[in-house]
């Protein structure tokens, strides 16, 4: 379990992020077109998992915008933006923002991704949502980088995550 804060108020997650060097847990997420995506769908590509509470908050939206900007320059890399938002809200946001280089995926059906990746918030006002985290996977689905952002209103360290891709 990780301890994170929301404006200084302590909250906890359901576990810890997968360990660097470990095979990432498989997942089933719902895309904006309501299709299902699995980790195995991205085998052969590097993957950035940009995980956050909701696209309808300023910092979450900023992370989607930033990773979208970076994704257009990344070779053989997919960026998945993952939250518990409904796929319709994710599609609305990216459509309104003109964001086309990230893949929005939702864990709304059962929250299994949040539990398996240790990012489900278990207490406090954001209970049930995902914490802000970044996980980078290599082409074989092995964890190359993780960051559990300690303060939910803080942006992730984009440079550190992107550096692992080179």
C-alpha angles and dihedrals in degrees: 000000000000125000114223132167139226107208089332096314112122122241132165138223129224093250144322130300116265112277122258108261092027123116106255116245113258117247144191114216132172117241125212090264087054093249119134123247126196132191088249089063088070099047109136092033130084110244132208113199106203102191123188144150102254139343087224093074125083100241093044091050090048092054092051090049093047095048089045089055092049095042093066088065098043121101119220091353131126122199116209116193106203130191140134090257116125113262088243092060091047091051092047092052096047092043092052091046096043092236111162106152099071130067115228114212129179131214091192098120102066109343090234093136090056092051096043093048093042094239102114109117107231103190144017129047094316095051111152096023125101124262119237109270142144125215122182120200130194124229091279095051095257117144111252100169140008136186125182101195104226098209114045093215091055122094119239122255098265094180094055092049094046092047090065090062096065 
